[in-house]
Amino acid sequence: MPKSDRNQILRLLPIFAGVLGGLLLLVNRLLTPELFNSQARSDALGVILSAVLILTGLLWQQIQPKSPDSVDLIGEQGFELKPDLPELVQAELAWASHLLLTNTVTRSIVVYYQGEVLLRRGVLGNNPDVKPGPILQRVIDKQKPIYLVNLALYPGRIEFDYLPENTQGVICQPLGHEGVLILGANAPRSYTQQDENWVAGIGDKLTYTLSNLLNQSSILT
């Protein structure tokens, strides 16, 4: 189940206080048999204060928007590396995946390169294999990342069966023409522009490492 926003009550508190204050002023006015000038001035001041509280609450709704609802991804925590990778490649993949898991909303990571899964980390899906579907193939062909802000809304989500089944958002970052970095989040619309820039930078670094070290390793063997 989605986790409730703990700040929601605080954001709504000025609105509740303003409405309650206005209602109490109205009741007091109706129950007062004789209206004095001093009370009229007090009522006018109270109405202004209630209006300010309501306006403040409405502004807070815009300035402090509700955080996206997050879920607990279904799956086990794990860290899987292709065992026959060069040591430097393993270290690079471990470093990059650690940064993404600790500095972004990413909860699940898959690195697919040259037709193989090199890494799975975070919350693991049931399917360990990646079969590129139309979305993944488009990322590779066009060399442009794709951010699916709310995976449940996309019919093509079935191709991401290697991620936890309740993954909320997905970023597919190309790793040259031979692979993709696939990131799964536990909340929709949770990646910011800064996160996307961060992912792109790490993707470029991984592309350089994989294209050099893996190709060099294959030539030597």
Beta strands, then each sheet from edge to edge (+ up, - down):
strand 1: 76-81
strand 2: 106-113
strand 3: 116-124
strand 4: 146-148
strand 5: 169-174
strand 6: 179-185
sheet 1: 1+ 3- 2+ 6- 5+ 4-
end
